[in-house]
Structures are given as structure tokens and as C-alpha cells.
């Protein structure tokens, strides 16, 4: 490729990074948007329908936890192609009229497609995007989940009116395939940075960083073992990676417990209509996009990731309290405030987690490190709806459910405080 064909990273590359994060979740959001039709046509129960989310998030969690090291040894293009092809295949399987079992398989494949996006997109940012743009781009690309939610929630119901929910899935399958073509073009024309260390390559600077240097925000120290590039003896990840995974797990429980049952709570406890109840989830998605971009900008300006996680946990804890209060006193105004707090806080955690990772992990092991943290989040996603459903079905009802959500955010708060204290001691 000639130098004239190469260009600085621009909108095309940012679009495919966002698309990689958005491609996997679009199936589940689309099925949720047309759940009434699916349940009626297949003759399944609401509990069975919920298994689709469990299968999706469960496969995503296992994939992130087990496939990261393998992914570290594959190219950006091969991993991005895997994401988009598997996402398209999952949507195409929905078209096959083979009953609920086929939907479970499709949801599982969509979950596996979510095993690599955070890792490979983080690595692409490290290798191809200048430092000045990098953290800001994290906020945009991590908003892919909320963008997916908005697109699927609008496209699936509208398309289903004319061609049914299976036809809607067929039409939407074109999106990941178009993103695959865009990815090939974007990666072909966007060069590696001069100091980048791509998969399979080495540079003296990348292999021998200053092991005593701390990150911009003082979140953690880059360990010497994190730079070991030996393919036969994988580097051990620093403790911060596992701590961020634990935070993601706890936050993930609260996130999906709230996302899945928020509309139902509005309808049952506050007498909202079905449309207005669904609007609560849409508002959370919109605020979530704004929040992720805003928190990424804070990180780009040098804010400490650990301190931001503490702030997010406290805001989410306040939101859980308002959900509980809104149901107790039947105040709809408090519900809308709680929804906004949920969107700006709990839905913004992933961008801070990924940005913090990029400060302590080299490109050579970014996919596996991101996979560990993302696996923590997805395990939380899988546990949250199940636990909330059991609590809501019990005599404690929604009040007990919101108390449990609040406890998860309280644990997030305590974990952030412990990490901040440990980091302060390490820097002394």
C-alpha cells in the first residue's frame, strides 16, 4: 500500500469500532422490542423468553473469560470479521422457522460475538489512534451498546409491521455485513502508529517500558510482567485487571436487573401504559450515550478512573434509592429522575473500566485483559435479571428487588474505596 492511500484515523474507523461493540447486542434488543409477537407466535412463557438473555449474556461471559488469550494472537481484521459474521449469522438464524430452540442458538451466537469487541477495539485504539484522541474515542465506541438498543428498538417493531419479526431480523442482518466491508477499508487505509506493537511484531520501546512509571491518573503501575510478549509463557495480568472485573460484575448485576425490569416496574407499580413504560428504557439508553461520552472526556483530561468509578457507584446507589422511593410513594417524577441517574451512572461504568485498562495494559495483551473485565460485566448481566426476577416474584416484590440492587451498588462503592486506598499506599 502506498503512503498516499493511508490516512489518519477518522470517522470511518470510529464508525466500525462503534459498530463492533453494537453488532452483538442488536439481536437481543430486537427480540425484546418484538417480544409480544414472539411469545404469542411460539407459544412460550415470559420466563422462557427471558432465557434468551441468559443464554446471550452467559455465552458472552464465558467467551470473554476463555478466548482472550487466543484472541491476542490474531489480527485485528480477523477478529473484527468474526464479530460481524457471527452477528449476521445469529440474525439469519432467527429467520429459520425451527421454534424456540433456534432462537436460543441465535442468542448464544450473538453472545459469543460479544466475546471480542472490547478487546480488539481497545487494541486498535492503542495501535492506530493518537493518544490525544484515544480516550475520547473510547467513550464513543463504548456507546455502541446504547446505539444498538436505540436502532433495534426502532427498526424491529417498524419492520415487523410489514414483514414480521423474522423478516425484521433478515433485514437488519445487512448492518453487520456492511460494517464488515467498512472495517476492511478502514483498517487497510489507517496505518499503525510509529511506536505501535502489532500482533506478532516487536519494538524495543514496547518490550522495555519504564516499569516504575505510573499512569496519568495514578490508577495503577504498569507491571513489568505485563510487557512479556513470549507466546509460550503468557504474561500474568496485574491485580488491577481482576479488581476492575469484580467492579464490572457487581455493577453488571445492578445494570441488567434495572434494565430488564424497569419498564415492568413502571407499568405495575406506577400504572404507566406499555408505551410509556418502554419509554423509560429508551430514556436510559439516550442518557447512557451522553454519560459514556461525557465520562470518557473526563478520563481524557486526566481524571482518575478509580475516583470516577466511586462517583458512578454513589450516583447509581442514589438512583436505586429513588426507584424504591418512587414505588413506595407512587411518585412518577422520582421514577424519571431515577431512570436518568441509572443512565448517567451505571450505564457509564464500562467506558471508565475500558479507559482505565488502556492506561495499564500494553497492546500485546489488551484483548485478553479486556476479555477478563468484560467477562465480569457479562456474568453480572446474566445474574442480574435472574436474581431480580426471583425477588420480584417473592412476597418482597419490587421493594426487595430495589434494595438488592442498592446493595450491589453499595458493594461497588466499597470496592472503589478499597482500590483508591490501596493505590494511594502503593504510590507512597
BAMIZA-666286 format. One record per residue (C-alpha): y, x, z. Coordinates in steps of 0.05 Angstrom, whole numbers. Layout:
# BAMIZA-666286
+--------+--------+--------+
:     yy :     xx :     zz :
+--------+--------+--------+
:      Y :      X :      Z :
...
+--------+--------+--------+
***
This chain:
# BAMIZA-666286
+--------+--------+--------+
:     yy :     xx :     zz :
+--------+--------+--------+
:      0 :      0 :      0 :
:     69 :     27 :    -18 :
:    125 :     32 :     32 :
:    164 :    -19 :     -7 :
:    110 :    -71 :      6 :
:    114 :    -60 :     81 :
:    166 :    -94 :    124 :
:    189 :   -101 :    195 :
:    155 :   -156 :    236 :
:    187 :   -222 :    222 :
:    177 :   -297 :    223 :
:    112 :   -294 :    183 :
:     77 :   -251 :    234 :
:    105 :   -291 :    293 :
:     80 :   -355 :    260 :
:      9 :   -330 :    254 :
:     10 :   -305 :    326 :
:     32 :   -373 :    350 :
:    -19 :   -405 :    303 :
:    -76 :   -363 :    332 :
:    -61 :   -390 :    401 :
:    -53 :   -461 :    375 :
:   -113 :   -466 :    329 :
:   -168 :   -473 :    380 :
:   -138 :   -527 :    424 :
:   -117 :   -573 :    367 :
:   -185 :   -606 :    363 :
:   -188 :   -627 :    436 :
:   -116 :   -652 :    435 :
:   -130 :   -692 :    372 :
:   -192 :   -723 :    401 :
:   -155 :   -741 :    464 :
:    -99 :   -774 :    423 :
:   -151 :   -819 :    389 :
:   -198 :   -826 :    449 :
:   -197 :   -903 :    449 :
:   -223 :   -906 :    378 :
:   -275 :   -852 :    391 :
:   -302 :   -884 :    454 :
:   -306 :   -952 :    421 :
:   -339 :   -927 :    357 :
:   -391 :   -882 :    391 :
:   -403 :   -929 :    449 :
:   -394 :   -875 :    501 :
:   -362 :   -878 :    570 :
:   -298 :   -846 :    593 :
:   -338 :   -797 :    635 :
:   -378 :   -776 :    573 :
:   -314 :   -767 :    535 :
:   -289 :   -721 :    590 :
:   -349 :   -676 :    577 :
:   -315 :   -654 :    512 :
:   -261 :   -620 :    553 :
:   -312 :   -589 :    599 :
:   -352 :   -562 :    540 :
:   -290 :   -535 :    506 :
:   -259 :   -500 :    567 :
:   -327 :   -477 :    592 :
:   -343 :   -442 :    527 :
:   -273 :   -413 :    524 :
:   -281 :   -385 :    594 :
:   -349 :   -354 :    580 :
:   -325 :   -326 :    514 :
:   -264 :   -293 :    545 :
:   -305 :   -264 :    601 :
:   -362 :   -235 :    559 :
:   -336 :   -219 :    490 :
:   -273 :   -179 :    506 :
:   -305 :   -110 :    504 :
:   -337 :   -127 :    437 :
:   -271 :   -151 :    410 :
:   -237 :    -85 :    430 :
:   -278 :    -51 :    376 :
:   -260 :    -99 :    319 :
:   -198 :   -102 :    276 :
:   -140 :   -150 :    283 :
:   -155 :   -183 :    217 :
:   -229 :   -195 :    232 :
:   -213 :   -227 :    300 :
:   -157 :   -270 :    272 :
:   -203 :   -293 :    216 :
:   -257 :   -310 :    267 :
:   -207 :   -353 :    305 :
:   -182 :   -392 :    245 :
:   -250 :   -401 :    211 :
:   -284 :   -425 :    275 :
:   -226 :   -473 :    289 :
:   -231 :   -502 :    219 :
:   -307 :   -508 :    225 :
:   -300 :   -546 :    291 :
:   -254 :   -596 :    258 :
:   -301 :   -603 :    199 :
:   -360 :   -618 :    244 :
:   -322 :   -678 :    271 :
:   -327 :   -708 :    202 :
:   -403 :   -707 :    205 :
:   -426 :   -776 :    229 :
:   -480 :   -750 :    276 :
:   -459 :   -781 :    342 :
:   -433 :   -754 :    407 :
:   -476 :   -691 :    405 :
:   -440 :   -666 :    343 :
:   -373 :   -676 :    378 :
:   -398 :   -635 :    437 :
:   -418 :   -580 :    388 :
:   -350 :   -583 :    355 :
:   -314 :   -579 :    422 :
:   -357 :   -520 :    442 :
:   -340 :   -482 :    378 :
:   -266 :   -498 :    389 :
:   -274 :   -467 :    458 :
:   -306 :   -404 :    430 :
:   -248 :   -399 :    381 :
:   -203 :   -393 :    443 :
:   -240 :   -331 :    467 :
:   -197 :   -280 :    430 :
:   -127 :   -306 :    414 :
:    -91 :   -279 :    475 :
:   -123 :   -211 :    470 :
:   -116 :   -199 :    396 :
:    -45 :   -226 :    392 :
:    -25 :   -183 :    451 :
:    -55 :   -123 :    416 :
:    -18 :   -139 :    351 :
:     47 :   -142 :    391 :
:     34 :    -74 :    422 :
:     15 :    -42 :    355 :
:     65 :    -74 :    307 :
:    125 :   -103 :    344 :
:    181 :    -61 :    373 :
:    189 :    -62 :    448 :
:    256 :    -97 :    444 :
:    224 :   -158 :    412 :
:    156 :   -156 :    444 :
:    163 :   -196 :    509 :
:    206 :   -249 :    475 :
:    152 :   -258 :    423 :
:    101 :   -268 :    478 :
:    139 :   -330 :    501 :
:    139 :   -359 :    431 :
:     66 :   -345 :    414 :
:     42 :   -369 :    483 :
:     76 :   -435 :    468 :
:     22 :   -446 :    415 :
:    -18 :   -490 :    462 :
:     40 :   -538 :    473 :
:     57 :   -537 :    398 :
:    -16 :   -554 :    385 :
:    -11 :   -611 :    434 :
:     51 :   -639 :    400 :
:     23 :   -632 :    329 :
:    -45 :   -662 :    346 :
:    -16 :   -719 :    387 :
:     28 :   -739 :    329 :
:    -17 :   -724 :    269 :
:    -84 :   -751 :    292 :
:    -61 :   -822 :    311 :
:    -18 :   -830 :    248 :
:    -73 :   -805 :    202 :
:   -126 :   -846 :    238 :
:    -89 :   -910 :    220 :
:   -105 :   -898 :    146 :
:   -167 :   -854 :    144 :
:   -197 :   -859 :    213 :
:   -204 :   -806 :    267 :
:   -257 :   -768 :    227 :
:   -212 :   -767 :    166 :
:   -155 :   -743 :    210 :
:   -197 :   -683 :    232 :
:   -214 :   -668 :    160 :
:   -140 :   -668 :    141 :
:   -119 :   -625 :    199 :
:   -173 :   -574 :    183 :
:   -127 :   -548 :    128 :
:    -79 :   -520 :    181 :
:   -123 :   -462 :    207 :
:   -144 :   -445 :    136 :
:    -71 :   -439 :    114 :
:    -58 :   -396 :    176 :
:   -115 :   -351 :    155 :
:    -82 :   -338 :     88 :
:    -15 :   -325 :    122 :
:    -49 :   -277 :    171 :
:    -77 :   -234 :    115 :
:     -9 :   -229 :     83 :
:     28 :   -216 :    149 :
:    -19 :   -161 :    173 :
:    -22 :   -129 :    105 :
:     53 :   -123 :    100 :
:     71 :   -107 :    173 :
:     57 :    -34 :    188 :
:     33 :     -4 :    253 :
:     87 :     27 :    296 :
:     90 :    103 :    292 :
:     62 :    111 :    363 :
:     11 :     55 :    357 :
:    -61 :     70 :    370 :
:   -102 :     21 :    329 :
:   -175 :      5 :    339 :
:   -216 :     66 :    322 :
:   -156 :    113 :    320 :
:   -125 :    162 :    369 :
:    -60 :    195 :    383 :
:    -45 :    249 :    434 :
:     11 :    208 :    464 :
:    -33 :    146 :    472 :
:    -90 :    185 :    503 :
:    -48 :    223 :    553 :
:      6 :    179 :    583 :
:     43 :    194 :    646 :
:     -6 :    167 :    697 :
:     46 :    169 :    752 :
:     95 :    124 :    715 :
:    106 :     53 :    738 :
:    122 :     -7 :    695 :
:    192 :    -31 :    682 :
:    188 :    -84 :    736 :
:    145 :    -44 :    785 :
:     88 :    -94 :    778 :
:     35 :    -41 :    777 :
:     19 :     30 :    760 :
:    -16 :     47 :    695 :
:    -81 :     79 :    717 :
:   -110 :    140 :    683 :
:   -176 :    106 :    671 :
:   -141 :     51 :    631 :
:   -129 :    100 :    575 :
:   -201 :    123 :    567 :
:   -218 :    109 :    495 :
:   -292 :    130 :    499 :
:   -334 :     78 :    463 :
:   -396 :     97 :    503 :
:   -363 :     91 :    572 :
:   -314 :     32 :    573 :
:   -254 :     41 :    617 :
:   -251 :      3 :    682 :
:   -195 :    -46 :    686 :
:   -145 :    -37 :    743 :
:   -146 :    -86 :    802 :
:    -83 :   -119 :    777 :
:   -123 :   -149 :    718 :
:   -171 :   -183 :    766 :
:   -114 :   -206 :    811 :
:    -79 :   -238 :    752 :
:   -145 :   -271 :    731 :
:   -151 :   -301 :    801 :
:    -80 :   -328 :    797 :
:    -95 :   -357 :    729 :
:   -158 :   -391 :    756 :
:   -122 :   -424 :    814 :
:    -63 :   -445 :    771 :
:   -111 :   -470 :    717 :
:   -144 :   -518 :    766 :
:    -78 :   -550 :    781 :
:    -54 :   -550 :    709 :
:   -112 :   -588 :    678 :
:   -122 :   -633 :    739 :
:    -50 :   -655 :    727 :
:    -51 :   -656 :    651 :
:   -114 :   -699 :    646 :
:    -97 :   -750 :    700 :
:    -21 :   -753 :    696 :
:    -19 :   -810 :    645 :
:    -72 :   -849 :    683 :
:    -34 :   -839 :    747 :
:     29 :   -867 :    715 :
:     -7 :   -928 :    689 :
:    -48 :   -945 :    751 :
:     -1 :   -926 :    807 :
:     67 :   -939 :    776 :
:     49 :   -994 :    727 :
:     72 :   -956 :    665 :
:     49 :   -981 :    597 :
:     -3 :   -939 :    560 :
:     51 :   -913 :    512 :
:     98 :   -895 :    569 :
:     42 :   -864 :    607 :
:     26 :   -820 :    548 :
:     98 :   -800 :    544 :
:     91 :   -764 :    610 :
:     43 :   -715 :    577 :
:     89 :   -707 :    517 :
:    148 :   -692 :    562 :
:    107 :   -640 :    599 :
:     90 :   -607 :    533 :
:    161 :   -604 :    509 :
:    186 :   -576 :    576 :
:    128 :   -528 :    575 :
:    150 :   -497 :    509 :
:    221 :   -489 :    536 :
:    194 :   -459 :    600 :
:    149 :   -408 :    567 :
:    204 :   -383 :    522 :
:    253 :   -380 :    580 :
:    206 :   -343 :    626 :
:    189 :   -294 :    571 :
:    263 :   -279 :    563 :
:    267 :   -265 :    637 :
:    209 :   -217 :    631 :
:    241 :   -184 :    570 :
:    303 :   -170 :    613 :
:    260 :   -133 :    663 :
:    244 :   -186 :    714 :
:    183 :   -172 :    758 :
:    122 :   -211 :    735 :
:     97 :   -218 :    806 :
:    162 :   -246 :    832 :
:    164 :   -295 :    774 :
:     93 :   -318 :    790 :
:    116 :   -331 :    861 :
:    175 :   -373 :    836 :
:    129 :   -412 :    789 :
:     79 :   -426 :    844 :
:    133 :   -452 :    890 :
:    162 :   -498 :    836 :
:     92 :   -524 :    819 :
:     79 :   -536 :    893 :
:    143 :   -577 :    896 :
:    121 :   -616 :    835 :
:     54 :   -633 :    866 :
:     91 :   -658 :    928 :
:    134 :   -703 :    884 :
:     73 :   -732 :    848 :
:     45 :   -750 :    917 :
:    112 :   -780 :    939 :
:    122 :   -818 :    874 :
:     55 :   -852 :    883 :
:     65 :   -866 :    957 :
:    134 :   -899 :    948 :
:    123 :   -921 :    875 :
:    187 :   -886 :    852 :
:    183 :   -873 :    777 :
:    244 :   -828 :    779 :
:    206 :   -779 :    823 :
:    148 :   -781 :    774 :
:    192 :   -758 :    716 :
:    221 :   -702 :    759 :
:    151 :   -681 :    779 :
:    129 :   -681 :    705 :
:    188 :   -636 :    688 :
:    173 :   -588 :    745 :
:    100 :   -586 :    723 :
:    120 :   -568 :    653 :
:    171 :   -515 :    672 :
:    126 :   -481 :    723 :
:     50 :   -489 :    718 :
:     51 :   -491 :    642 :
:     94 :   -428 :    640 :
:     47 :   -384 :    680 :
:      6 :   -358 :    621 :
:     66 :   -325 :    588 :
:     82 :   -287 :    652 :
:      9 :   -267 :    660 :
:      5 :   -241 :    589 :
:     72 :   -205 :    594 :
:     52 :   -172 :    659 :
:    -13 :   -148 :    626 :
:     25 :   -117 :    569 :
:     62 :    -73 :    619 :
:     -1 :    -42 :    649 :
:    -55 :    -44 :    595 :
:    -58 :      0 :    532 :
:    -74 :    -30 :    464 :
:   -143 :      2 :    465 :
:   -168 :    -46 :    519 :
:   -118 :   -103 :    512 :
:   -167 :   -153 :    483 :
:   -218 :   -145 :    539 :
:   -164 :   -144 :    594 :
:   -131 :   -206 :    565 :
:   -200 :   -238 :    560 :
:   -212 :   -229 :    634 :
:   -146 :   -261 :    653 :
:   -155 :   -316 :    602 :
:   -226 :   -329 :    626 :
:   -198 :   -340 :    696 :
:   -149 :   -392 :    668 :
:   -203 :   -428 :    628 :
:   -251 :   -430 :    687 :
:   -194 :   -464 :    724 :
:   -183 :   -511 :    665 :
:   -257 :   -531 :    667 :
:   -258 :   -542 :    743 :
:   -192 :   -579 :    750 :
:   -209 :   -645 :    713 :
:   -278 :   -649 :    744 :
:   -252 :   -639 :    815 :
:   -193 :   -686 :    805 :
:   -238 :   -739 :    776 :
:   -284 :   -737 :    836 :
:   -225 :   -742 :    884 :
:   -191 :   -798 :    846 :
:   -256 :   -837 :    846 :
:   -265 :   -829 :    921 :
:   -233 :   -871 :    976 :
:   -177 :   -820 :    979 :
:   -155 :   -836 :    908 :
:    -95 :   -804 :    876 :
:    -62 :   -783 :    942 :
:   -122 :   -739 :    959 :
:   -122 :   -712 :    888 :
:    -48 :   -691 :    891 :
:    -59 :   -659 :    959 :
:   -116 :   -618 :    929 :
:    -70 :   -598 :    871 :
:    -17 :   -577 :    921 :
:    -68 :   -535 :    958 :
:    -85 :   -496 :    894 :
:    -11 :   -481 :    883 :
:     -4 :   -461 :    956 :
:    -60 :   -411 :    946 :
:    -24 :   -385 :    884 :
:     38 :   -375 :    927 :
:     -1 :   -336 :    980 :
:    -35 :   -293 :    927 :
:     32 :   -276 :    895 :
:     60 :   -256 :    963 :
:     -1 :   -212 :    977 :
:      6 :   -178 :    909 :
:     81 :   -166 :    918 :
:     68 :   -135 :    987 :
:     11 :    -91 :    961 :
:     54 :    -68 :    902 :
:    112 :    -50 :    948 :
:     66 :     -8 :    991 :
:     38 :     28 :    930 :
:    108 :     47 :    907 :
:    128 :     76 :    974 :
+--------+--------+--------+
***
